[in-house]
Amino acid sequence: MAKARITAALFLTYAVFAVLLNSVGTVILQSENAFGVSAGSAALLDGFKDIPIAITSFLVASFLPRLGYRRGIAIGLVMVAAACVAMRLVGAFWMTRLMFATVGASFAVVKISVYSSVGLIARDGRDHAARISVLEGVFMLGVLGGGWLFSLFIDPAHPAAAGWLNVYWLLAAAAAAAALLMLVSPLDESRAIQPRATLLDSLSEAPRLLREPFMIAYLASAFFYVLIEQSLGTWLPTFDNKVLRLPPDVSVQIMSLFAGGIMVGRFTGGAVLSRMHWRTPLTFCLACAAVLLLIALPIAAAVRGPAHGWGDASLAAFLLPAVGLFLGPVYPTVNSAVLSALPTERHSAMTGLIVIFSALGGTLGSFVTGRLFGHVGGAAAFYLTLAPLALLALGLTALKRSLDAQPPAILSQALAAE
């Protein structure tokens, strides 16, 4: 019962952040419509989210076990609830920057705490992989629901109307409810603290992990994966609106198909990967994602007239979100492979590194894609995601070789003995 309650609290927390973090694409579109912001300026919104994630992860990862994971999650949720209320009351572009900065900093604390908490309640490596896959699937479920939630508050006849901001009342209430549930859910955190660790030991955790042979391959894989996902996910509503000529509300709704594809990929990927090694199916998934892009983008480039809804949308509007189905299994699988190789007390520092490099990849992907949108058009911008797809495939190959050269059990023992 105790594990079920804390698991539910972690899932609800992750779902709240999923809606907010992945609303950047919607907010970019609405900032252009309601605040008169250019695409180039709006492209910086991802940076206001991701850079605080990276900075906060670097600063707090080693201290979170001492603060307490439950307490850290609750603090982050309360900060987000306050930011959502302020966003609704102020309703200006500068406030979107402040809101995303608050959400980003809070998410750094929350993700490190959530991933580390999974390590405390998982029975073994296989159970850990299953829980991480489901957790990331729940995250994408939140992304999926978030797209539809925002679209309900957008008036297609008057996209610049301020009514879309009312969604933040609901998000503030959900964050507050998640904080309350977290505070009343029990979690034994004693195993997260190293018995004789000093403050200097805590600060040196991440640098020591960076010396391990597998880290370069892993961090490169995480970086390129998030770069691809954020490039497509953040700019898909704008692509659908500007290139495929769909209405703003439908463009936001179709973005939810991308999130839904990732969600299905993660739920089903967990079942497939429990029966075979992860490298072969993940490489196959990346190849399928590349093929879909190569099919969808020429179709998109041929669109000329405006569309009015789902019924007359271009085939490309459905093929592009389907890329998410094949991207979905990659991120949780490589995260679990590395975390399972480490002792529990090092999960916080490792997750901090995961969050930092994921944030950097997300920021770079969104920024570059946004700039390309303004200069060469949406189709050309999306074509360039093929390059990081190829680099990600190489990173996965290097990661497998590195972990095979130093098996997880040996790695854990070596780190624990330092």
C-alpha positions in Angstrom: 0.0 0.0 0.0 2.8 2.4 0.9 4.6 1.7 -2.5 1.3 2.2 -4.3 0.6 5.6 -2.7 4.1 7.0 -3.4 4.0 5.6 -6.9 0.7 7.4 -7.5 2.2 10.6 -6.1 5.2 10.3 -8.4 3.0 9.7 -11.4 0.7 12.7 -10.7 3.7 14.9 -10.2 5.3 13.9 -13.4 2.0 14.4 -15.3 1.7 18.0 -14.1 5.2 18.8 -15.2 4.6 17.0 -18.5 1.7 19.4 -19.3 3.7 22.5 -18.4 7.0 21.6 -19.9 5.6 20.5 -23.2 3.3 23.5 -23.6 6.2 25.5 -25.0 5.0 24.8 -28.6 1.5 26.0 -27.8 2.8 29.0 -25.9 5.1 29.9 -28.8 2.1 29.8 -31.2 -0.1 31.8 -28.8 2.7 34.3 -28.1 2.9 35.0 -31.8 -0.9 35.3 -32.0 -1.7 37.1 -28.7 1.5 39.1 -27.9 2.8 39.8 -31.4 6.1 38.0 -30.8 8.3 36.9 -33.7 9.3 33.3 -34.3 12.9 34.1 -33.5 12.1 35.7 -30.2 9.6 32.9 -29.3 12.3 30.3 -30.0 14.1 31.5 -26.9 11.3 30.2 -24.6 12.8 26.7 -24.5 16.0 28.3 -23.2 14.1 29.9 -20.4 12.9 26.5 -19.4 15.9 24.3 -20.1 18.8 26.5 -18.9 17.3 26.8 -15.4 16.9 23.0 -15.5 20.6 22.5 -16.2 21.8 25.1 -13.7 19.5 23.9 -10.9 20.4 20.2 -11.6 24.1 21.1 -11.2 23.6 22.9 -8.0 21.2 20.7 -6.1 21.7 17.1 -7.3 24.2 16.2 -4.6 22.2 17.9 -1.8 18.8 16.4 -2.5 19.3 13.2 -0.5 20.0 15.4 2.5 17.0 17.7 1.9 14.7 14.7 1.2 13.1 13.7 -2.1 9.5 14.1 -0.9 10.2 17.5 0.5 12.0 18.6 -2.7 9.1 17.5 -4.9 6.6 19.3 -2.7 8.6 22.5 -2.8 8.9 22.4 -6.6 5.2 21.8 -7.0 4.3 24.8 -4.8 6.6 27.0 -6.8 4.9 25.9 -10.0 1.4 26.5 -8.6 2.4 30.1 -7.8 4.0 30.6 -11.2 0.8 29.4 -12.9 -1.4 31.8 -10.9 1.0 34.7 -11.8 0.9 33.7 -15.5 -2.9 34.0 -15.5 -3.0 37.3 -13.7 -0.2 39.0 -15.6 -0.8 37.6 -19.1 2.3 39.0 -20.9 5.2 37.6 -22.9 7.8 38.4 -20.2 5.7 36.5 -17.7 5.9 33.4 -20.0 9.7 33.6 -19.6 9.5 33.8 -15.9 6.9 31.1 -15.7 9.0 28.7 -17.8 12.1 29.5 -15.8 10.3 28.6 -12.6 8.9 25.4 -14.1 12.4 24.5 -15.3 14.1 25.0 -12.0 11.4 23.1 -10.2 11.5 20.3 -12.7 15.2 19.8 -12.1 14.5 19.1 -8.4 11.5 17.0 -9.2 13.1 14.8 -11.9 16.1 14.0 -9.8 13.9 13.3 -6.8 11.5 11.1 -8.8 14.2 9.1 -10.6 16.0 8.6 -7.3 12.8 7.6 -5.5 12.2 4.9 -8.2 15.6 3.4 -7.3 14.4 3.2 -3.6 11.2 1.3 -4.3 12.3 -0.9 -7.3 13.0 -4.6 -6.4 15.7 -5.2 -9.0 17.0 -3.9 -12.4 14.2 -5.4 -14.4 11.6 -3.8 -12.0 13.5 -0.5 -12.2 13.4 -0.6 -16.0 9.6 -1.3 -16.0 8.9 1.5 -13.5 11.0 4.0 -15.4 9.3 3.1 -18.7 5.8 3.4 -17.2 6.8 6.7 -15.5 8.0 8.2 -18.8 4.8 6.8 -20.4 2.8 8.7 -17.8 4.8 11.8 -18.7 3.8 11.5 -22.3 0.2 10.8 -21.3 0.4 14.2 -19.6 1.9 15.7 -22.8 -0.9 14.1 -24.8 -3.6 15.4 -22.5 -1.9 18.8 -22.2 -2.3 19.5 -25.9 -6.0 18.9 -25.8 -6.3 20.8 -22.6 -4.8 24.0 -24.0 -6.7 23.6 -27.2 -10.0 23.8 -25.3 -9.1 27.3 -24.2 -8.1 28.6 -27.6 -10.8 30.3 -29.7 -10.0 29.5 -33.3 -12.0 32.5 -34.5 -10.1 34.8 -32.1 -6.7 33.1 -31.4 -5.4 36.3 -29.8 -8.1 36.4 -27.1 -6.9 36.2 -23.5 -9.2 33.3 -22.6 -6.5 30.7 -23.3 -4.7 31.9 -20.2 -7.5 30.4 -18.0 -5.9 27.0 -18.4 -3.3 28.1 -15.8 -6.0 28.1 -13.1 -6.4 24.4 -13.6 -2.7 23.7 -13.8 -2.1 25.6 -10.5 -4.8 23.5 -8.8 -3.3 20.3 -10.1 0.2 21.2 -8.9 -1.2 22.1 -5.4 -3.0 18.7 -5.3 0.1 16.8 -6.3 2.1 18.6 -3.6 -0.4 17.6 -1.0 -0.5 13.9 -2.1 3.3 13.8 -2.0 3.4 15.1 1.5 1.1 12.4 2.8 2.8 9.5 0.9 5.5 7.6 2.9 8.9 6.9 1.5 11.9 5.4 3.2 14.9 7.6 2.0 17.6 6.2 4.4 19.3 4.2 1.6 19.8 7.4 -0.5 22.4 8.8 1.9 25.9 7.4 2.0 26.6 6.6 5.7 29.9 8.4 6.0 29.6 10.8 3.2 30.9 14.4 3.8 29.8 17.6 2.1 32.9 17.3 -0.1 32.0 13.7 -1.0 28.5 14.9 -2.1 29.9 17.7 -4.3 32.4 15.3 -6.0 29.7 12.7 -7.0 29.0 14.1 -10.5 32.7 14.7 -11.4 33.6 11.1 -10.3 30.8 9.7 -12.5 32.0 11.7 -15.5 35.3 9.8 -15.4 33.5 6.5 -16.1 34.1 5.2 -19.7 30.4 4.8 -20.5 29.5 8.4 -19.6 30.5 10.1 -22.8 28.5 7.7 -25.0 25.5 7.9 -22.6 25.4 11.7 -22.3 25.8 12.1 -26.1 22.9 9.7 -26.6 20.7 11.6 -24.1 21.7 15.0 -25.6 20.8 14.0 -29.2 17.6 12.2 -28.2 16.2 15.3 -26.4 17.4 17.6 -29.2 15.4 15.5 -31.7 12.3 15.2 -29.5 12.2 18.9 -28.6 12.9 20.0 -32.2 9.9 18.1 -33.5 7.6 18.4 -30.5 8.1 22.1 -29.8 7.7 23.3 -33.4 5.1 20.9 -34.6 2.2 23.2 -33.9 3.9 26.0 -35.8 4.7 23.6 -38.6 1.1 22.5 -38.9 -0.2 26.1 -38.7 2.4 27.8 -41.1 3.3 24.9 -43.5 0.3 22.6 -43.5 -2.1 25.6 -43.2 -4.1 24.2 -40.3 -6.1 26.3 -37.8 -4.3 27.1 -34.5 -6.5 24.9 -32.3 -6.2 21.9 -34.7 -2.4 22.4 -34.9 -2.2 22.2 -31.1 -4.4 19.1 -31.0 -2.3 17.3 -33.7 0.7 17.9 -31.5 -0.9 15.6 -29.0 -0.6 12.8 -31.5 3.2 13.1 -31.4 3.0 12.8 -27.6 0.6 9.9 -27.9 3.0 8.1 -30.2 5.9 8.5 -27.7 3.6 7.3 -24.9 2.6 4.2 -26.9 6.2 3.6 -27.9 7.3 3.7 -24.2 4.5 1.4 -22.9 5.0 -1.2 -25.6 8.8 -0.8 -25.7 9.0 -1.9 -22.1 7.3 -5.2 -23.0 9.5 -5.8 -26.1 12.8 -4.8 -24.4 12.2 -7.2 -21.5 12.7 -10.1 -24.0 15.7 -8.9 -25.9 18.7 -6.6 -25.7 17.9 -2.9 -26.2 20.4 -1.9 -28.9 18.9 -3.8 -31.9 15.2 -2.7 -31.4 16.3 0.9 -30.6 18.4 1.1 -33.8 15.5 -0.2 -35.8 13.2 2.4 -34.2 15.6 5.2 -35.2 15.7 3.9 -38.8 11.9 3.9 -38.9 11.7 7.5 -37.6 14.1 8.6 -40.4 12.0 6.9 -43.0 8.9 8.5 -41.8 10.5 11.9 -42.0 11.7 11.3 -45.5 8.2 10.3 -46.6 6.2 13.1 -44.7 8.3 16.1 -45.5 8.0 16.0 -49.3 4.2 15.6 -48.9 4.2 18.7 -46.6 6.2 20.8 -49.0 3.5 20.1 -51.7 0.7 21.6 -49.6 -0.7 24.8 -51.1 -4.2 25.7 -49.9 -5.4 26.1 -46.3 -7.1 23.3 -44.4 -10.0 23.7 -42.1 -9.8 20.8 -39.7 -8.9 17.1 -39.3 -10.9 16.0 -42.3 -9.0 17.9 -44.9 -5.5 17.9 -43.2 -2.5 16.7 -45.3 -1.3 13.2 -44.8 1.9 14.7 -43.5 0.0 16.0 -40.5 -0.4 12.4 -39.3 2.9 11.0 -40.5 5.1 13.5 -38.6 3.5 12.7 -35.2 3.9 9.0 -35.9 7.7 9.6 -35.6 7.1 9.8 -31.8 6.0 6.1 -31.8 9.6 5.1 -32.7 11.4 7.7 -30.6 9.4 6.8 -27.5 11.4 3.7 -26.2 14.8 5.3 -26.6 15.0 7.7 -23.6 13.7 5.6 -20.7 15.6 2.5 -21.9 19.1 4.1 -22.0 18.4 5.9 -18.7 17.4 2.7 -17.0 20.4 0.8 -18.4 22.8 3.3 -16.9 21.0 3.8 -13.6 20.7 0.1 -13.0 24.4 -0.2 -13.4 25.0 2.2 -10.4 24.4 1.7 -6.7 21.3 3.5 -5.3 23.1 6.2 -3.4 24.6 7.4 -6.7 21.3 7.8 -8.6 20.8 11.4 -7.5 24.1 12.6 -8.9 23.6 10.5 -12.1 20.1 11.8 -12.6 21.4 15.3 -12.2 23.8 14.7 -15.1 20.9 13.2 -17.1 18.8 16.3 -16.5 21.6 18.7 -17.4 22.4 17.2 -20.7 18.8 16.6 -21.6 18.1 20.3 -20.9 21.0 21.4 -23.1 19.9 19.2 -25.9 16.3 20.5 -25.7 17.4 24.1 -25.7 19.7 23.7 -28.6 17.2 21.7 -30.6 14.4 24.2 -30.1 16.6 27.3 -30.7 18.2 26.0 -33.9 14.9 24.7 -35.3 13.2 28.1 -34.5 16.0 30.0 -36.3 15.8 27.7 -39.3 12.0 28.2 -39.4 12.5 31.9 -39.9 15.2 31.6 -42.5 14.7 28.5 -44.6 11.2 27.3 -43.8 9.7 24.6 -41.7 10.3 21.7 -44.1 14.0 22.3 -44.4 14.3 22.8 -40.6 12.7 19.4 -40.0 14.9 17.7 -42.6 17.9 18.6 -40.5 16.8 16.4 -37.6 18.1 13.5 -39.7 21.6 14.5 -38.7 21.1 14.1 -34.9 19.1 10.9 -35.6 22.3 9.4 -37.2 24.5 10.7 -34.3 22.1 9.1 -31.8 22.3 5.7 -33.5 26.1 6.0 -33.3 25.9 7.0 -29.6 23.7 3.9 -28.8 26.3 1.6 -30.4 29.1 3.2 -28.4 27.1 2.9 -25.2 26.4 -0.8 -25.7 30.1 -1.5 -26.3 31.1 0.5 -23.3 28.7 -1.2 -20.9 29.7 -4.6 -22.4 33.3 -3.9 -21.7 32.5 -3.0 -18.1 29.5 -5.1 -17.0 27.0 -3.4 -14.6 27.8 -5.6 -11.6 31.5 -4.8 -11.9 30.8 -1.1 -12.4 28.7 -0.9 -9.3 31.3 -2.7 -7.2 34.1 -0.4 -8.5 32.1 2.7 -7.8 31.0 1.6 -4.3 34.6 0.8 -3.4 35.9 4.3 -4.3 
